[in-house]
Amino acid sequence: MRDGRWLTVEERGDPDGTPVVLLHGTPGCRFGVVPEDVMAARPGVRFIAYDRPGYGGSDRRPGRQVADAAQDVAELADALGLDRFTVLGRSGGAPHALACAALLPDRVRRAAALVCPAPPDAQGLSWFEGMADSNVEEYTRALTDPLGFADRLAARAAGIRRDPAQLLVSIRDGLTDSDRRIVSAPAIGDMLLRNYREALRTSAYGWLDDNLALVSRWGFDPADIIRPVLLWHGALDRFSPVGHFTWLAGRIPRARPVLEPDVGHFGALQALPAVLDWLHPASASTAS
């Protein structure tokens, strides 16, 4: 990057295909956005995933805002020779995808934001209503005791490096029955465990900085997005409650809201084929 940091990037799929930049969840890394079988079924798509600062192999950017992802993605696109592209973000990565859509309107064709939280200053939204206790506790600690929160995450990250399944155990209060079925599927479960291990391999800084950024001012207004945005959400989600989806759907001018009634947070992984077909309609005709 121009400021001397390094970002770790991984490309999959067709090197000459239509590019989509993937923005992973929290905590997460380049391995945890789209399962292998879904990528293989889209031969006309060039998948580009990177570790946000502080995760995996990417250098930290202390004090970053959600909006800063747009600068990183723009520099990444320049390095790869991309003119225009789409963006796809899931969970903690979804606000960062919205940042790209808001701040890079000449480069981002379309954006997909799956199970996206709303900004913490969303007027008229009770931000914690319907949220799992584990998430309420985590965000509250980030707001009230950031130094203690950093120590707590460092200890949790050390345990997750030894056994990545600990992360899923720690958030079990927010998992629906459908979430449990999805994460227990071998392909998805293996992807998530690999994702968590690599995300926290060197430190918990990415996790810390993500949480601090998500509960601080994002640095852009979703109402300023002029590009088409697909908002996908599960009505039973307890990590990003459905009120967040409703607020964003009413705020983003060209939003296409999709609310699935019987699924929770990890249902977004099963929605990925349809989401990619919306992002890249031409790839749908060749998908198996």
Residue pairs with C-beta under 8 A, 6 or more apart in sequence:
1 7
1 72
1 75
2 75
5 53
5 58
5 59
5 60
5 61
6 57
6 58
6 59
7 50
7 51
7 53
7 58
7 59
7 72
7 76
8 30
8 50
8 51
8 56
8 57
8 58
9 30
9 48
9 49
9 50
9 51
9 76
9 80
10 30
10 31
10 48
10 49
10 50
11 46
11 47
11 48
11 49
11 80
12 39
12 47
12 49
13 39
13 42
13 43
13 45
13 46
13 47
14 43
14 44
14 45
14 46
15 46
16 46
17 42
17 43
17 44
17 45
17 46
17 283
18 44
18 45
18 46
18 85
18 86
18 280
18 282
18 283
19 45
19 46
19 48
19 77
19 80
19 82
19 85
19 86
20 45
20 46
20 47
20 48
20 85
20 86
20 87
20 88
20 276
20 279
20 280
21 48
21 49
21 50
21 73
21 76
21 77
21 85
21 86
21 87
21 88
21 100
22 30
22 33
22 34
22 47
22 48
22 49
22 50
22 87
22 88
22 89
22 93
23 33
23 52
23 69
23 87
23 88
23 89
23 90
23 93
23 94
23 96
23 97
23 100
24 30
24 32
24 33
24 49
24 51
24 52
24 55
24 89
24 90
24 92
24 93
24 195
24 199
25 32
25 33
25 90
25 91
25 92
25 93
26 91
26 92
26 93
26 207
26 210
26 211
26 214
27 55
27 92
27 157
27 167
27 196
27 199
27 200
27 204
27 206
27 207
27 210
28 55
28 91
28 92
28 93
28 195
28 196
28 199
29 51
29 55
29 56
29 195
29 198
29 199
30 49
30 50
30 51
30 56
30 198
31 49
31 191
31 194
31 195
31 198
32 191
32 192
32 194
32 195
32 196
32 199
33 49
33 88
33 90
33 93
34 47
34 49
34 88
34 272
34 276
35 187
35 188
35 191
35 269
35 272
36 187
36 191
37 187
38 272
38 273
38 276
39 45
39 47
41 273
41 287
41 288
42 276
42 280
42 283
42 286
42 287
43 283
43 286
43 287
44 280
44 282
44 283
44 286
45 276
45 280
45 283
48 76
48 80
48 82
48 85
50 58
50 72
50 76
51 57
51 58
51 198
51 199
51 206
52 58
52 69
52 72
52 93
52 96
52 206
52 210
53 59
53 60
53 61
53 64
53 72
53 205
53 206
53 209
54 60
54 61
54 203
54 205
54 206
54 207
54 208
54 209
54 210
55 199
55 200
55 205
55 206
55 207
56 198
56 199
56 201
56 202
56 206
57 201
57 202
58 206
60 203
60 205
60 206
60 209
61 68
61 209
62 205
62 209
63 209
64 209
64 213
65 213
65 216
65 217
65 218
65 219
66 95
66 96
66 98
66 99
66 213
66 214
66 218
66 219
66 220
67 99
67 102
67 103
67 218
67 219
67 220
68 99
68 219
69 96
69 97
69 99
69 100
70 99
70 100
70 102
70 103
70 104
70 220
73 87
73 100
73 104
74 104
74 107
77 83
77 85
77 107
82 107
83 107
84 106
84 107
84 108
84 109
85 107
85 108
85 109
86 108
86 109
86 110
86 111
86 112
86 279
86 280
87 97
87 100
87 101
87 108
87 110
87 111
87 112
88 97
88 111
88 112
88 114
88 275
88 276
88 279
89 95
89 96
89 97
89 98
89 111
89 112
89 113
89 114
89 116
90 114
90 115
90 268
90 269
91 114
91 115
91 116
91 117
91 239
91 240
91 265
91 268
92 117
92 210
92 214
94 113
94 114
94 115
94 116
94 117
94 240
95 113
95 116
95 117
95 119
95 214
95 218
97 111
97 112
97 113
97 116
98 111
98 113
98 116
98 220
98 222
98 225
98 229
98 252
99 218
99 219
99 220
100 108
100 111
101 108
101 111
101 225
101 227
101 229
102 220
102 221
102 222
102 224
102 225
103 220
105 225
105 226
105 227
108 227
109 227
110 227
110 228
110 229
110 230
110 278
110 279
111 225
111 227
111 228
111 229
111 230
112 229
112 230
112 232
112 275
112 278
112 279
113 229
113 230
113 231
113 232
113 248
114 232
114 233
114 268
114 271
114 272
114 275
115 232
115 233
115 234
115 237
115 239
115 240
115 265
115 268
116 231
116 233
116 240
116 244
116 245
116 248
117 214
117 240
117 244
118 125
118 127
118 243
118 244
118 247
118 248
119 217
119 218
119 222
120 127
120 214
120 215
120 216
120 217
121 217
122 244
122 247
122 251
124 247
125 243
125 244
125 247
126 243
127 244
128 136
128 139
129 241
129 243
130 238
130 241
130 242
130 243
131 174
131 238
131 239
131 241
132 171
132 173
132 174
132 238
132 239
133 173
133 174
134 170
134 171
134 173
134 174
135 171
135 174
135 238
135 239
138 149
138 211
139 211
139 214
139 215
141 148
141 149
141 152
142 149
142 208
142 211
142 212
142 215
143 215
146 212
149 208
149 211
150 204
150 208
153 204
153 207
153 208
153 211
154 203
154 204
156 166
156 167
156 170
156 204
157 200
157 203
157 204
157 207
159 166
160 166
160 167
160 196
160 197
160 200
161 197
161 200
161 201
164 192
164 193
164 194
164 196
164 197
165 193
167 196
168 175
168 183
168 192
171 239
173 238
174 238
174 239
174 264
174 265
175 183
175 264
175 265
175 266
176 234
176 236
176 238
176 263
176 264
176 265
178 234
178 236
178 262
178 263
178 264
178 266
178 267
179 263
179 264
179 265
179 266
179 267
182 188
182 266
182 267
182 269
182 270
183 189
183 192
183 266
188 266
188 269
199 206
199 207
200 206
200 207
222 248
222 251
222 252
223 251
223 252
223 253
225 252
225 253
225 254
226 253
226 254
227 254
228 254
228 256
229 252
229 254
229 255
229 256
230 255
230 256
230 258
230 275
230 278
230 279
231 245
231 248
231 249
231 252
231 255
231 256
231 257
231 258
232 258
232 260
232 268
232 271
232 275
233 240
233 242
233 244
233 245
233 257
233 258
233 259
233 260
234 259
234 260
234 263
234 264
234 265
234 267
234 268
235 242
235 259
235 260
235 261
235 262
235 263
236 262
236 263
236 264
237 245
237 263
237 264
237 265
237 267
238 264
238 265
239 265
240 265
242 259
245 257
245 259
248 255
249 255
249 257
256 278
258 271
260 267
260 271
263 270
273 287
276 283
277 283
277 284
277 287
